[in-house]
Amino acid sequence: MKQIFINLPVKDIEASMNFYKQLGFTVNPLFSFDNQKCMVWSDQIYVMLQTLEMFKSGNTKNIADPKINTIVTFTLPVESLDKLNKIIENGIKAGGTEPTQTIDEGFMQVRNIEDLDGHNWGVIYLNIEKFKEITGKE
């Protein structure tokens, strides 16, 4: 099985862990320590919240401030528009911000949320049948 572990530097590991729980991530205690919390989205997607000190220990480059610089964005697909909206609402309640307006292309809706440190996540609902119909692809 192929998996991805996304390492994110965070200033307040407990607050960040709570934020990601509110989005629907769960904690994997096997890979969680005082300086790192493993947050699970699915069997294939893990987000490793790391203290700045831990993140710096594996890097020789300067760490960009995600509140100022966009380095990468992440997208989480969900199975319904209701789930998309609930995730964003929960993220805002947990201290996140919604930096852009909803993108609605009829077959696809996307809302973006920034975590407490400025890392950007798009939450997307795609109606695959409408997409196939519009594009003519199978």
ZAPANU-626181 format. One record per atom (N, C-alpha, C): residue number from 1; atom name; x, y, z. Coordinates in nm, 2 decimals, padded with zeros to 4 digits, m for minus. Example, Ala and Ser with C-alpha at 12.3 -4.5 7.8 and 13.67 -1.06 7.14 Angstrom:
2
R;n;atom;east;north;up
R;1;N;01.32;m00.57;00.78
R;1;CA;01.23;m00.45;00.78
R;1;C;01.32;m00.33;00.78
R;2;N;01.28;m00.22;00.71
R;2;CA;01.37;m00.11;00.71
R;2;C;01.29;00.00;00.79
END
This chain:
138
R;n;atom;east;north;up
R;1;N;00.08;m00.12;00.00
R;1;CA;00.00;00.00;00.00
R;1;C;00.09;00.12;00.00
R;2;N;00.05;00.22;m00.08
R;2;CA;00.12;00.35;m00.08
R;2;C;00.06;00.45;00.01
R;3;N;00.14;00.52;00.09
R;3;CA;00.09;00.62;00.18
R;3;C;00.17;00.75;00.16
R;4;N;00.12;00.86;00.21
R;4;CA;00.19;00.98;00.21
R;4;C;00.19;01.04;00.35
R;5;N;00.30;01.08;00.40
R;5;CA;00.32;01.15;00.53
R;5;C;00.36;01.30;00.49
R;6;N;00.27;01.39;00.53
R;6;CA;00.30;01.53;00.51
R;6;C;00.35;01.59;00.64
R;7;N;00.47;01.64;00.64
R;7;CA;00.53;01.70;00.76
R;7;C;00.50;01.85;00.75
R;8;N;00.43;01.90;00.86
R;8;CA;00.40;02.05;00.87
R;8;C;00.46;02.11;00.99
R;9;N;00.54;02.21;00.98
R;9;CA;00.59;02.28;01.10
R;9;C;00.47;02.37;01.16
R;10;N;00.46;02.36;01.29
R;10;CA;00.35;02.43;01.36
R;10;C;00.41;02.50;01.49
R;11;N;00.35;02.61;01.52
R;11;CA;00.40;02.69;01.64
R;11;C;00.35;02.63;01.77
R;12;N;00.22;02.59;01.77
R;12;CA;00.16;02.54;01.89
R;12;C;00.10;02.40;01.86
R;13;N;00.17;02.30;01.90
R;13;CA;00.13;02.16;01.85
R;13;C;00.00;02.12;01.91
R;14;N;m00.04;02.15;02.03
R;14;CA;m00.17;02.11;02.09
R;14;C;m00.28;02.18;02.02
R;15;N;m00.27;02.31;02.00
R;15;CA;m00.37;02.39;01.93
R;15;C;m00.39;02.34;01.79
R;16;N;m00.28;02.31;01.72
R;16;CA;m00.29;02.26;01.58
R;16;C;m00.35;02.12;01.58
R;17;N;m00.32;02.04;01.68
R;17;CA;m00.38;01.90;01.68
R;17;C;m00.53;01.92;01.70
R;18;N;m00.58;02.01;01.79
R;18;CA;m00.72;02.03;01.81
R;18;C;m00.79;02.08;01.68
R;19;N;m00.72;02.17;01.61
R;19;CA;m00.77;02.22;01.48
R;19;C;m00.80;02.11;01.38
R;20;N;m00.70;02.02;01.36
R;20;CA;m00.71;01.91;01.27
R;20;C;m00.81;01.81;01.31
R;21;N;m00.83;01.79;01.44
R;21;CA;m00.94;01.71;01.49
R;21;C;m01.07;01.76;01.45
R;22;N;m01.09;01.89;01.45
R;22;CA;m01.21;01.96;01.42
R;22;C;m01.24;01.94;01.27
R;23;N;m01.14;01.93;01.19
R;23;CA;m01.16;01.91;01.04
R;23;C;m01.20;01.76;01.01
R;24;N;m01.18;01.67;01.11
R;24;CA;m01.21;01.53;01.09
R;24;C;m01.09;01.44;01.09
R;25;N;m00.97;01.49;01.11
R;25;CA;m00.86;01.40;01.13
R;25;C;m00.86;01.33;01.27
R;26;N;m00.80;01.22;01.27
R;26;CA;m00.79;01.15;01.40
R;26;C;m00.64;01.14;01.44
R;27;N;m00.61;01.12;01.57
R;27;CA;m00.47;01.11;01.61
R;27;C;m00.43;00.96;01.61
R;28;N;m00.31;00.94;01.55
R;28;CA;m00.25;00.81;01.55
R;28;C;m00.14;00.81;01.66
R;29;N;m00.17;00.75;01.78
R;29;CA;m00.08;00.76;01.89
R;29;C;00.06;00.69;01.86
R;30;N;00.06;00.59;01.77
R;30;CA;00.18;00.52;01.74
R;30;C;00.29;00.61;01.70
R;31;N;00.26;00.71;01.61
R;31;CA;00.36;00.81;01.56
R;31;C;00.36;00.94;01.63
R;32;N;00.29;00.95;01.74
R;32;CA;00.28;01.08;01.81
R;32;C;00.37;01.09;01.93
R;33;N;00.43;01.20;01.95
R;33;CA;00.52;01.22;02.06
R;33;C;00.50;01.37;02.11
R;34;N;00.58;01.41;02.20
R;34;CA;00.57;01.55;02.25
R;34;C;00.60;01.65;02.14
R;35;N;00.69;01.62;02.05
R;35;CA;00.73;01.72;01.95
R;35;C;00.67;01.69;01.81
R;36;N;00.58;01.59;01.80
R;36;CA;00.52;01.55;01.68
R;36;C;00.38;01.48;01.71
R;37;N;00.28;01.52;01.63
R;37;CA;00.15;01.46;01.64
R;37;C;00.11;01.41;01.50
R;38;N;00.08;01.28;01.50
R;38;CA;00.04;01.22;01.37
R;38;C;m00.11;01.23;01.36
R;39;N;m00.16;01.30;01.25
R;39;CA;m00.30;01.32;01.23
R;39;C;m00.34;01.24;01.10
R;40;N;m00.44;01.16;01.11
R;40;CA;m00.48;01.07;01.00
R;40;C;m00.61;01.12;00.93
R;41;N;m00.60;01.13;00.80
R;41;CA;m00.72;01.16;00.72
R;41;C;m00.78;01.04;00.67
R;42;N;m00.69;00.94;00.62
R;42;CA;m00.74;00.82;00.57
R;42;C;m00.63;00.72;00.58
R;43;N;m00.65;00.60;00.54
R;43;CA;m00.54;00.49;00.54
R;43;C;m00.42;00.53;00.47
R;44;N;m00.43;00.63;00.37
R;44;CA;m00.32;00.66;00.29
R;44;C;m00.26;00.80;00.32
R;45;N;m00.33;00.89;00.39
R;45;CA;m00.29;01.03;00.41
R;45;C;m00.27;01.05;00.56
R;46;N;m00.15;01.09;00.60
R;46;CA;m00.11;01.12;00.73
R;46;C;m00.05;01.26;00.73
R;47;N;m00.08;01.34;00.83
R;47;CA;m00.02;01.48;00.85
R;47;C;00.06;01.47;00.98
R;48;N;00.18;01.50;00.97
R;48;CA;00.27;01.50;01.08
R;48;C;00.29;01.64;01.13
R;49;N;00.22;01.68;01.23
R;49;CA;00.24;01.81;01.29
R;49;C;00.36;01.81;01.37
R;50;N;00.46;01.89;01.34
R;50;CA;00.59;01.89;01.41
R;50;C;00.62;02.03;01.47
R;51;N;00.68;02.03;01.59
R;51;CA;00.72;02.16;01.64
R;51;C;00.82;02.22;01.55
R;52;N;00.84;02.35;01.55
R;52;CA;00.94;02.41;01.47
R;52;C;01.08;02.35;01.49
R;53;N;01.11;02.32;01.61
R;53;CA;01.24;02.26;01.64
R;53;C;01.26;02.13;01.57
R;54;N;01.16;02.04;01.58
R;54;CA;01.17;01.91;01.52
R;54;C;01.18;01.93;01.37
R;55;N;01.09;02.01;01.31
R;55;CA;01.09;02.03;01.16
R;55;C;01.23;02.08;01.12
R;56;N;01.29;02.17;01.19
R;56;CA;01.42;02.23;01.15
R;56;C;01.53;02.13;01.16
R;57;N;01.51;02.03;01.25
R;57;CA;01.62;01.93;01.27
R;57;C;01.64;01.84;01.14
R;58;N;01.55;01.83;01.06
R;58;CA;01.56;01.75;00.93
R;58;C;01.58;01.84;00.81
R;59;N;01.60;01.97;00.83
R;59;CA;01.61;02.06;00.71
R;59;C;01.73;02.15;00.73
R;60;N;01.79;02.18;00.61
R;60;CA;01.90;02.28;00.61
R;60;C;01.86;02.41;00.56
R;61;N;01.74;02.42;00.50
R;61;CA;01.69;02.54;00.44
R;61;C;01.61;02.62;00.54
R;62;N;01.59;02.75;00.51
R;62;CA;01.50;02.83;00.60
R;62;C;01.36;02.79;00.58
R;63;N;01.28;02.80;00.68
R;63;CA;01.14;02.76;00.68
R;63;C;01.06;02.88;00.64
R;64;N;00.99;02.88;00.53
R;64;CA;00.91;02.99;00.49
R;64;C;00.79;03.00;00.59
R;65;N;00.74;03.12;00.61
R;65;CA;00.63;03.15;00.69
R;65;C;00.50;03.13;00.60
R;66;N;00.42;03.03;00.63
R;66;CA;00.30;03.01;00.55
R;66;C;00.19;03.11;00.56
R;67;N;00.21;03.20;00.66
R;67;CA;00.11;03.31;00.67
R;67;C;00.14;03.42;00.56
R;68;N;00.27;03.42;00.51
R;68;CA;00.31;03.52;00.42
R;68;C;00.34;03.45;00.28
R;69;N;00.39;03.33;00.28
R;69;CA;00.43;03.27;00.15
R;69;C;00.35;03.14;00.13
R;70;N;00.31;03.12;00.00
R;70;CA;00.25;03.00;m00.04
R;70;C;00.36;02.91;m00.09
R;71;N;00.38;02.80;m00.03
R;71;CA;00.47;02.70;m00.08
R;71;C;00.40;02.58;m00.15
R;72;N;00.30;02.54;m00.08
R;72;CA;00.22;02.42;m00.13
R;72;C;00.08;02.44;m00.07
R;73;N;m00.02;02.38;m00.15
R;73;CA;m00.15;02.37;m00.10
R;73;C;m00.19;02.22;m00.10
R;74;N;m00.29;02.19;m00.02
R;74;CA;m00.33;02.05;m00.01
R;74;C;m00.48;02.05;m00.04
R;75;N;m00.53;01.94;m00.10
R;75;CA;m00.67;01.92;m00.13
R;75;C;m00.72;01.79;m00.07
R;76;N;m00.83;01.81;00.01
R;76;CA;m00.90;01.69;00.07
R;76;C;m01.03;01.67;00.00
R;77;N;m01.05;01.56;m00.07
R;77;CA;m01.18;01.53;m00.13
R;77;C;m01.28;01.47;m00.03
R;78;N;m01.40;01.51;m00.04
R;78;CA;m01.51;01.46;00.05
R;78;C;m01.63;01.41;m00.03
R;79;N;m01.71;01.33;00.03
R;79;CA;m01.82;01.27;m00.05
R;79;C;m01.95;01.34;m00.06
R;80;N;m01.96;01.46;00.01
R;80;CA;m02.08;01.54;m00.01
R;80;C;m02.06;01.69;00.02
R;81;N;m02.14;01.77;m00.03
R;81;CA;m02.14;01.91;m00.01
R;81;C;m02.16;01.94;00.13
R;82;N;m02.25;01.87;00.20
R;82;CA;m02.28;01.89;00.34
R;82;C;m02.15;01.87;00.42
R;83;N;m02.08;01.76;00.39
R;83;CA;m01.95;01.73;00.46
R;83;C;m01.85;01.84;00.44
R;84;N;m01.84;01.89;00.31
R;84;CA;m01.75;02.00;00.28
R;84;C;m01.78;02.12;00.37
R;85;N;m01.90;02.16;00.37
R;85;CA;m01.94;02.28;00.45
R;85;C;m01.92;02.26;00.60
R;86;N;m01.95;02.14;00.65
R;86;CA;m01.93;02.11;00.79
R;86;C;m01.78;02.12;00.83
R;87;N;m01.69;02.06;00.75
R;87;CA;m01.55;02.07;00.78
R;87;C;m01.50;02.21;00.78
R;88;N;m01.54;02.30;00.69
R;88;CA;m01.50;02.43;00.69
R;88;C;m01.55;02.51;00.81
R;89;N;m01.68;02.49;00.84
R;89;CA;m01.74;02.55;00.96
R;89;C;m01.66;02.51;01.08
R;90;N;m01.63;02.38;01.10
R;90;CA;m01.56;02.34;01.22
R;90;C;m01.42;02.40;01.22
R;91;N;m01.36;02.41;01.10
R;91;CA;m01.22;02.47;01.10
R;91;C;m01.22;02.61;01.14
R;92;N;m01.32;02.69;01.10
R;92;CA;m01.33;02.83;01.14
R;92;C;m01.36;02.84;01.29
R;93;N;m01.44;02.76;01.34
R;93;CA;m01.47;02.76;01.49
R;93;C;m01.34;02.72;01.56
R;94;N;m01.25;02.64;01.51
R;94;CA;m01.13;02.60;01.57
R;94;C;m01.02;02.70;01.55
R;95;N;m01.05;02.82;01.49
R;95;CA;m00.94;02.92;01.47
R;95;C;m00.89;02.94;01.33
R;96;N;m00.93;02.85;01.24
R;96;CA;m00.88;02.87;01.10
R;96;C;m00.95;02.98;01.03
R;97;N;m00.90;03.02;00.92
R;97;CA;m00.96;03.12;00.84
R;97;C;m01.00;03.07;00.70
R;98;N;m01.10;03.13;00.64
R;98;CA;m01.13;03.10;00.50
R;98;C;m01.09;03.21;00.41
R;99;N;m00.97;03.20;00.34
R;99;CA;m00.91;03.31;00.27
R;99;C;m00.97;03.35;00.14
R;100;N;m01.05;03.26;00.09
R;100;CA;m01.11;03.29;m00.05
R;100;C;m01.26;03.25;m00.04
R;101;N;m01.33;03.30;m00.14
R;101;CA;m01.47;03.26;m00.15
R;101;C;m01.48;03.12;m00.21
R;102;N;m01.60;03.06;m00.19
R;102;CA;m01.63;02.93;m00.25
R;102;C;m01.62;02.93;m00.40
R;103;N;m01.56;02.83;m00.46
R;103;CA;m01.55;02.81;m00.60
R;103;C;m01.66;02.71;m00.63
R;104;N;m01.76;02.74;m00.72
R;104;CA;m01.87;02.65;m00.75
R;104;C;m01.87;02.65;m00.91
R;105;N;m01.83;02.53;m00.96
R;105;CA;m01.84;02.51;m01.10
R;105;C;m01.95;02.42;m01.14
R;106;N;m02.05;02.40;m01.06
R;106;CA;m02.16;02.32;m01.09
R;106;C;m02.14;02.17;m01.06
R;107;N;m02.04;02.12;m01.11
R;107;CA;m02.00;01.98;m01.09
R;107;C;m01.90;01.96;m00.97
R;108;N;m01.85;02.08;m00.93
R;108;CA;m01.74;02.08;m00.83
R;108;C;m01.75;02.20;m00.74
R;109;N;m01.74;02.18;m00.61
R;109;CA;m01.74;02.30;m00.52
R;109;C;m01.61;02.28;m00.43
R;110;N;m01.54;02.40;m00.41
R;110;CA;m01.42;02.40;m00.34
R;110;C;m01.43;02.51;m00.24
R;111;N;m01.39;02.48;m00.11
R;111;CA;m01.37;02.59;m00.01
R;111;C;m01.23;02.57;00.05
R;112;N;m01.17;02.68;00.08
R;112;CA;m01.03;02.67;00.13
R;112;C;m01.03;02.72;00.28
R;113;N;m00.95;02.65;00.35
R;113;CA;m00.93;02.68;00.50
R;113;C;m00.78;02.69;00.52
R;114;N;m00.74;02.79;00.60
R;114;CA;m00.60;02.80;00.65
R;114;C;m00.60;02.76;00.79
R;115;N;m00.50;02.68;00.83
R;115;CA;m00.49;02.64;00.97
R;115;C;m00.43;02.75;01.05
R;116;N;m00.40;02.72;01.17
R;116;CA;m00.35;02.83;01.26
R;116;C;m00.21;02.89;01.22
R;117;N;m00.14;02.81;01.15
R;117;CA;00.00;02.85;01.10
R;117;C;00.00;02.91;00.96
R;118;N;m00.12;02.90;00.89
R;118;CA;m00.13;02.95;00.75
R;118;C;m00.12;02.85;00.64
R;119;N;m00.11;02.72;00.68
R;119;CA;m00.11;02.61;00.58
R;119;C;m00.25;02.61;00.52
R;120;N;m00.25;02.60;00.38
R;120;CA;m00.38;02.61;00.31
R;120;C;m00.43;02.47;00.27
R;121;N;m00.55;02.45;00.30
R;121;CA;m00.62;02.32;00.26
R;121;C;m00.74;02.35;00.18
R;122;N;m00.76;02.29;00.06
R;122;CA;m00.88;02.30;m00.01
R;122;C;m00.96;02.18;00.02
R;123;N;m01.09;02.20;00.05
R;123;CA;m01.18;02.09;00.07
R;123;C;m01.27;02.09;m00.06
R;124;N;m01.28;01.97;m00.12
R;124;CA;m01.35;01.97;m00.25
R;124;C;m01.45;01.86;m00.26
R;125;N;m01.57;01.89;m00.31
R;125;CA;m01.67;01.80;m00.34
R;125;C;m01.68;01.79;m00.49
R;126;N;m01.66;01.68;m00.55
R;126;CA;m01.68;01.66;m00.70
R;126;C;m01.79;01.56;m00.72
R;127;N;m01.89;01.60;m00.80
R;127;CA;m01.99;01.51;m00.85
R;127;C;m01.94;01.45;m00.97
R;128;N;m01.88;01.33;m00.96
R;128;CA;m01.81;01.27;m01.07
R;128;C;m01.90;01.24;m01.19
R;129;N;m02.03;01.21;m01.17
R;129;CA;m02.12;01.19;m01.28
R;129;C;m02.15;01.31;m01.36
R;130;N;m02.17;01.43;m01.29
R;130;CA;m02.18;01.56;m01.36
R;130;C;m02.06;01.59;m01.44
R;131;N;m01.94;01.57;m01.38
R;131;CA;m01.81;01.59;m01.44
R;131;C;m01.80;01.51;m01.57
R;132;N;m01.83;01.39;m01.56
R;132;CA;m01.82;01.30;m01.68
R;132;C;m01.92;01.35;m01.79
R;133;N;m02.04;01.39;m01.75
R;133;CA;m02.14;01.44;m01.84
R;133;C;m02.09;01.56;m01.91
R;134;N;m02.04;01.66;m01.84
R;134;CA;m01.99;01.79;m01.89
R;134;C;m01.87;01.77;m01.98
R;135;N;m01.78;01.68;m01.94
R;135;CA;m01.65;01.67;m02.02
R;135;C;m01.66;01.56;m02.13
R;136;N;m01.76;01.48;m02.12
R;136;CA;m01.77;01.37;m02.22
R;136;C;m01.67;01.26;m02.20
R;137;N;m01.61;01.26;m02.08
R;137;CA;m01.51;01.15;m02.05
R;137;C;m01.57;01.05;m01.96
R;138;N;m01.52;00.93;m01.97
R;138;CA;m01.56;00.82;m01.89
R;138;C;m01.45;00.79;m01.79
END
